[in-house]
Amino acid sequence: MKTQSNFKIRSLSSSTQFVYSKYLHAKKNFLSLGLLTLLALCICSCSKKNTAGEAAEKYVNCMAQGDYECFANGIAGFINAEDPEKAEEDKEELIAFLREKEDKELKTKGGIKKVELVSETIAKNKKTANVVIRQTYGNGTSEEQNYPMVIEDGLWKMSMEK
């Protein structure tokens, strides 16, 4: 097939070959530009900022999977603490507590099978929010929990302050 295409080009006059080669070059550039634009749109749409609700869902899913470090990382205050060593100790204690208590409680309920965002209310200052999550357990029961959220270092985190 290429041979036929090359043959056709060779049988054209030199000025027509020049125009045809410019056409092919322009077509290639246009296609490349189109692909780059599509790629840029995909990247932009995939890198949207997470909402408070999405963050709360993520942290509850971490809990459901037994990833208590991920859950603890979702709690505001550990990063910007005045005493980083004390904050790290507190975080490790929380993780140990969660492993001991939450594992037992979740096992009695058959684990968390489904996590659903019920509502998300962002404050006017856009720095705090209240998120309600429904957790459905393996034994068929479900409960809704309120998660107060706060922005910390540009990310939504769970607030433990009352």
C-alpha positions as CSV (number, residue, x, y, z in Angstrom):
1,M,0.0,0.0,0.0
2,K,2.8,2.4,0.8
3,T,4.4,1.6,-2.6
4,Q,1.2,2.7,-4.3
5,S,1.1,5.9,-2.3
6,N,4.7,6.7,-3.0
7,F,4.2,5.9,-6.7
8,K,1.3,8.3,-6.8
9,I,3.3,11.1,-5.3
10,R,6.2,10.4,-7.6
11,S,3.9,10.6,-10.6
12,L,2.8,14.1,-9.6
13,S,4.6,17.3,-10.7
14,S,7.2,18.7,-8.3
15,S,5.0,21.7,-7.3
16,T,2.0,19.4,-6.6
17,Q,4.3,17.1,-4.6
18,F,5.4,20.1,-2.5
19,V,1.8,21.1,-1.9
20,Y,0.8,17.6,-1.0
21,S,3.8,17.2,1.4
22,K,2.8,20.5,3.1
23,Y,-0.8,19.2,3.3
24,L,0.4,16.0,5.0
25,H,2.7,18.0,7.4
26,A,-0.2,20.3,8.3
27,K,-2.6,17.4,8.8
28,K,0.0,15.7,11.1
29,N,0.4,18.9,13.1
30,F,-3.3,19.4,13.3
31,L,-3.8,15.9,14.6
32,S,-1.0,16.3,17.1
33,L,-2.5,19.6,18.3
34,G,-5.9,17.9,18.7
35,L,-4.4,15.1,20.7
36,L,-2.5,17.5,22.9
37,T,-5.6,19.5,23.5
38,L,-7.6,16.4,24.4
39,L,-4.8,15.3,26.8
40,A,-4.8,18.7,28.5
41,L,-8.5,18.6,29.0
42,C,-8.3,15.1,30.5
43,I,-5.5,16.3,32.9
44,C,-7.5,19.3,33.9
45,S,-10.7,17.4,34.5
46,C,-8.9,14.7,36.5
47,S,-7.0,17.1,38.7
48,K,-9.9,19.0,40.1
49,K,-9.7,20.0,43.7
50,N,-11.3,17.6,46.1
51,T,-14.4,18.7,48.0
52,A,-14.9,18.3,51.7
53,G,-17.3,15.4,51.0
54,E,-14.9,13.6,48.7
55,A,-12.2,13.9,51.4
56,A,-14.5,12.6,54.2
57,E,-15.5,9.7,52.0
58,K,-11.8,8.9,51.4
59,Y,-11.0,8.9,55.1
60,V,-14.0,6.7,56.0
61,N,-12.9,4.3,53.2
62,C,-9.4,4.3,54.7
63,M,-11.0,3.2,58.0
64,A,-13.1,0.6,56.2
65,Q,-10.0,-0.9,54.7
66,G,-8.1,-0.9,58.0
67,D,-5.7,1.8,56.8
68,Y,-5.7,3.7,60.1
69,E,-2.6,5.7,59.1
70,C,-4.5,7.1,56.1
71,F,-7.4,7.9,58.4
72,A,-5.1,9.6,60.9
73,N,-3.4,11.6,58.2
74,G,-6.9,13.0,57.4
75,I,-7.2,14.6,60.8
76,A,-6.3,18.3,61.0
77,G,-3.6,19.4,63.5
78,F,-0.9,16.7,63.0
79,I,0.9,18.6,60.3
80,N,1.0,22.2,61.8
81,A,1.5,21.2,65.4
82,E,3.8,23.4,67.5
83,D,5.6,20.3,68.7
84,P,6.0,17.9,65.7
85,E,7.5,15.1,67.8
86,K,4.5,15.2,70.2
87,A,2.1,15.4,67.2
88,E,3.8,12.3,65.8
89,E,3.4,10.5,69.1
90,D,-0.2,11.5,69.3
91,K,-0.8,10.2,65.8
92,E,0.8,6.9,66.6
93,E,-1.3,6.5,69.7
94,L,-4.4,7.3,67.7
95,I,-3.5,4.6,65.1
96,A,-2.8,2.0,67.8
97,F,-6.2,2.9,69.5
98,L,-8.0,2.6,66.2
99,R,-6.4,-0.8,65.5
100,E,-7.5,-2.0,68.8
101,K,-11.0,-0.6,69.2
102,E,-12.2,0.0,65.6
103,D,-11.1,-3.3,64.3
104,K,-13.2,-5.1,67.0
105,E,-16.2,-2.9,66.5
106,L,-16.1,-3.2,62.7
107,K,-15.7,-7.0,62.9
108,T,-18.8,-7.3,65.0
109,K,-20.7,-5.3,62.4
110,G,-19.3,-7.2,59.5
111,G,-17.0,-4.4,58.3
112,I,-18.0,-1.3,56.3
113,K,-19.4,-2.4,53.0
114,K,-20.5,0.9,51.6
115,V,-19.7,4.5,52.2
116,E,-22.1,7.2,50.8
117,L,-21.9,11.0,50.9
118,V,-25.3,12.2,52.3
119,S,-24.7,15.9,52.4
120,E,-22.0,18.5,52.3
121,T,-22.4,22.0,53.7
122,I,-19.5,24.4,53.0
123,A,-19.3,27.5,55.3
124,K,-19.3,31.0,53.8
125,N,-15.6,31.3,54.5
126,K,-15.0,28.2,52.4
127,K,-12.5,27.0,55.0
128,T,-14.8,24.7,57.0
129,A,-17.6,22.3,56.2
130,N,-19.9,19.7,57.7
131,V,-20.2,16.4,55.9
132,V,-22.6,13.7,56.6
133,I,-21.6,10.2,55.6
134,R,-23.7,7.0,55.6
135,Q,-21.8,3.9,56.4
136,T,-23.5,0.6,55.6
137,Y,-22.1,-2.5,57.4
138,G,-21.8,-6.1,56.4
139,N,-24.6,-7.1,58.8
140,G,-27.0,-4.8,56.9
141,T,-27.2,-2.0,59.4
142,S,-26.2,1.5,58.5
143,E,-25.6,4.8,60.3
144,E,-25.0,8.4,59.4
145,Q,-22.1,10.3,61.0
146,N,-21.3,14.0,60.9
147,Y,-17.7,14.9,60.0
148,P,-16.7,18.5,60.6
149,M,-14.0,19.4,58.0
150,V,-11.4,22.2,57.8
151,I,-8.9,23.2,55.2
152,E,-5.3,22.5,56.2
153,D,-2.4,23.1,53.8
154,G,-4.9,23.3,51.0
155,L,-6.5,19.9,51.7
156,W,-9.8,19.1,53.4
157,K,-9.1,17.4,56.8
158,M,-11.4,16.2,59.6
159,S,-11.6,18.6,62.5
160,M,-11.5,17.1,66.0
161,E,-12.1,20.5,67.7
162,K,-15.5,21.1,69.2
